[in-house]
Amino acid sequence: MVGLSACGSSDGDQAGGGDSKTVTLVSHNSWAVSKDVLAAFEKESGYKVRVLEDGDAGQAVNKAILTKDNPQGDVFFGVDNTLLSRALDNGLFQSYEPKGSDRVLPEYRVDQDEHRVTPVDTGDICVNYDKAYFSEHKLTPPDSFDDLIKPEYKNLLVTENASTSSPGLGFLLGTAAEYGDDGWQDYWKKLEANGVKVVDGWEQAYNEEFSGSAGGKKAGADRPLVVSYASSPPAEVIYADPQPKTAPTGVAEGTCFRQVEYAGLLSNAKNAQGGKALLDFLLTERFQADMPLNMFVYPVVEGAEVPEEFVKFGPQAEDPETMDPAKIADNRDDWVKSWTSLVLK
């Protein structure tokens, strides 16, 4: 379900960004920013920001492509390296190089000739585990892809649909990077035989199916392993009241895949000038430093400060799986089709 939130909007504002003083950001459901940080941008720029949240990242990207001739907004945030080529090949964005682009760390830069997208954040898609479950069952948590197919972890893992969910797709790509073009399908056959459960998106997997999350505990969830993020454990600490001294969840570091999220000025944006100002804002030190404790991701701008508690409970993986964007572009659709026939048959 699409949710619409307005920040300081007036009666004359148009949701689609038609009002020159309103700029509309289209995003997945995980967009978040501190009120004072957004208010400062609105005051300094003269633009009022509307945020249109449109489901999981995969769903949001697909809808943005379908509506590109008459876009829902001006800027899209949340297309990642697993889906980037689909967005670019479908002409989702127009060219714009935001102020501050020169401070983006080199390893995250892409599309340098046309500047259709801007790197905004990075994080790792990894299997998370419920510490209490493994302690109670005197079972060592898994730490690798190979571990997940062992008998002792049967019926414990929940993941997201690779055809509709960004973390689900990232997990699939992680297995393809680990086992190669010829081996990942055999791995998934073993994972399916070991009782992996597949749901539509991250919200359902993490907050309804995963026993280690606050939402999962309330729902009586029974899956102590979930495909999520390396930054999920600090969220469980920071949102808890009272806050525990240690995170109730852990990360299987041998299952991580490095994700980078981008933003871009939508083709046919009604308020292109407002969109450009918003993209400039996403690379400011103030916004970059605000992201970790709001969206639980790492900044991509050199020198941006990361809060100590975020690093303590959610360190980046030391050796995550990665994949060349060109290889993702060449193989993603075929891999997803094969994965669907194997797992969702």
N, C-alpha and C positions, 0 to 999 in steps of 0.2 A: 504494500500500500504506500502510495506516495505521500510524503509529509511536507508541508510548507511552513516555514517559519520566517517571520519578518523581524528585522532589527531597525527600530526607529523609523518605520515607514509612515507615510502620510496618506490621507484619503485619496489623493490623486495618483498614487503610484500604480504602475501596471506590473502585474506578476511576470510578464514575459520580458521585462526590461525595456518596454517601449518608452517609458518616461526617462528622459535624459539624466535625471537625478537618481534613478534607481538602477542598480546593477544586480543581475541575478546569477548566482552560482549554482550550477547543477552538480550534484555529488552523490556518492553512495551514502549509506546510513551512518557511517563512522565519522563524518565531518564534525569537528568541534573546535571552538576557539574561545578564549576567555573574553567575557563581555567588555572589559576595559580595553583590551587590545583591539577588538573590532570597533569599539566606539571611537578610539583614537584615529583609526583609519577613516571612519566616516566623517569625523570632524575636520581632519586635515585635507581630505580629498573632495568633500562636498557631496559624495555619493552615499546613498543608503543601500544597504546590502540585504538582498533576499536570498535565502538558501532553500533550494528545492532538493530534498533527499529522495533518491529514486531506487531504493532497494540495495541489494548486494552489488558489488562493483561490476560483476559480469552482466547482470541485468541492466544496470544503469548505462553501461557502454552500449549494449545492444539497442536500448531504447533511444539513446542519443543519436545513433547512426540512423535509425528509422525516421527520426524527426529532424534530420540535419537541414532540410530545406526550409523548415519553419521551426527553428530550435526553441526549446523551452526556456533557454536563458542565454547568457552571454559568455560565460566561462564554464568549462567542465573541469572538475577536479576528481582524480581517483582512477584514471586509466593507468594500469601498471605495465611492467615490462612483459607480462604474459599475454596481454591483449593489445599492446601498442600498435603492432603492425596492422591489426584489423581496423583500428581507428584511423590510422594514416592512410591505408589503402582505400578506405571509404570516404576520404575527403572530409573528415569530421572537423578539422581545425584549419584556420588560416594562419599565415605567418605573423609572428611578433616575437621580438627578442626583448624580454623585460629588463628593466634596470636592475643591476646586481647579478646578471647572468654570469659575469666574469668571475664571481666568487663561488660559483657552484663547483664542487670538487670534480676533477676531471673524469673520474671513474663513473660518474653518473650522467655525464653529458651524452646526448644523442641528437640526431637530426640537425647537425651543426650547419648544414648548408641552407636549410629552409626555416629552421627555428619555429616549427609548428607546435612543439610541446616544450614545457619547462619542467625539469626535475624539481620536486618539492620535498619529498621525504623518502626514507628507506627503512626497511625492517626485514625480519626473517620469518618466513612461514615455517613452522616447526610443529611436531607433535608435542603437546603438553600432557602432563600426567598429574593425577590426584595423589598427592603425597600420603594422605591419610589412608587411602585404599591400599596402597602398596605396603605401608607399614603394618596395617591390620592383618594383611594376608601374608606377611613375611615374604614378600616377593620383590625382587630387585626391579626397578623401573627399566623399561627398554631404553636403549641409547642409540640405536641405529635402525636403518630400514630392515636389515636382516633380522633384528630382534623381533620386529612386529609380526613375522610369520612363524615364530616359534609357538609350540603348543600351549605354553604357560600364559600366552597373551590372547588366547582364543576368545572371541566375542567381547573384547574390551575396547576396540577402537571404533570411533565414529569420525567420518570425514564428510566433506561437502562434495556436491555434484560438480565434476570438472567442467561440465558444459554450461553451467549457470553461475558458478561461484569462483571468485578470484583465488581465495586460499585453496579451494579444491583443485583448481587448475595448477596452482603453484606446486602443490604436493605431487600431482601427476608429473609435472616437469622435473621435479626433484628426483623421482624414481627413474625417469628417462635419462637424466644426467648420470645417475648412479649406475644403472644397469645397461645403458646403451640402447640403440635402436632395436637390437635383436633380443634384448633380455627383459625389457620392462614389462612386456605383456605376460611372460611367464611369472614374473614377480607378482603381478596383480591377480593372476589365477590362484596363486598360493595365498595371497592376502584375502581374497574372497573366500577361499576354502577355510581360512582361519577366522571367519565370521565378521569381517569388516562391515559396518553399517554406513550407508550413504543417505544423507539428507540434502535438502535443496541448498541451504546457505549457512553462513557462519552463525548468524543469530540463533538458528534452531540447533545447530550442532553444539555450540558452546554454552548457550544459556538454558537449553532444555534437555540436552542429552548427556552433557558432561558432568559427572558427579563432583568434580573439583571446583566448579564455579559457584558463586553465590546463588545464581538463578537455578542452576542444576540441582543444588541441594534442596531448594524449596520445592522443586518439581519432582523430587524423588528419582533423579537420573541415575542410571546404572552403568554408564560407560566411563571408566576412569582414564581413558586415552582419547584425545581429540586433536584434530588438525586445527591449529590456531597460529599464534605468533609468539616469538621469543619475548615480546613485550607484554604478553598477557599476565604473567605473574605479578609485575608491579601494579597492574590495574587492580588485581585482587587485594593487594595491600592497601593501596591509596584510597580505594572506594569503601573499604571496610570501616566500621565504627563499632568498637574501637579498632585501631589499626594493629595488626599482629606484628611481632618483631621479625618474623620470617614469612615468606610467601607460602601459601597453602598448596601451591602448584609448582611444578618444575618443568624443565624443557629437555627433551631428548635431542641433544645437540647434533647427533649424527643423522638427523632427519631434516635439517634446515635447508631452505632454498631462499636465496636473497631476492627480495622484492624491492622495486623502485616505483614510486608513484609520481605521475606527471599531471600537469594542468595545461590547458590550452584555450585560446580564444576561438570560440565556436564559429564555424562558417555561417554566414548570414546572421550573425549576432545583431540584435536591434540596437544595442548600446556598446559599440566597439570601443569607444573611448573609455567608458566606465570599466569595460572588461580589461583593457590594458592597464588601467590604474590598479585594478584588483590583482592582476598578475604581478605587477611590481611589488605590491604589498606582501604577496606570498613568499618573496625572497628577502624581505627585510629581516634584520637580526631579531627584531621584536617578535615577529610572527614565528620565525624558525625556532627561537628559544621557547616559545609558548606551546609548540606542538607536543613535546614528549609527554607532558602530564595531562594533555587533553585528548590527543589521538593516539598516544602511545606508539610513536614512531620516532625515528632519529632524523635530525636535520641533515640537509645536503650542502648547506652553505659553510664554507670554511670559517672556523672560529666561532660558530654558534655555540652557546653554552647549553650543556645538557645537565638537568638537575641531578644531584648526587643520588637521591633515592631511586631515580629511574635507572641509573647505571647499576646501582647495587642489586636491584631485584630483576632487571631485564637487560643484561649485557648482550651485545651482539654476538652471534656465533663466530667462532674463530676461523672456521673453515667451511662455510656454507656451500651448497651446490649452486652453481651458476650456469647460465647458458647464453650463448651468443644470440642477440635479438634476431639476427638473420636466420639462425637455425629454428628458433621458435616460429618465425613467420612461415618458413618452408614446411614445417611439420605439424604445427599445433592442430589444425583442423582435422588432419588425418589421424593424429594421435587421439584426439577427443572422440572421433567417430569410432575408432577401434576400442577405446576405453569403454564407451557406452555399450557397445555390443558385448563386451566381456562382463561388465559389472552390472549393467541395468537390463540385462536380457530378460 
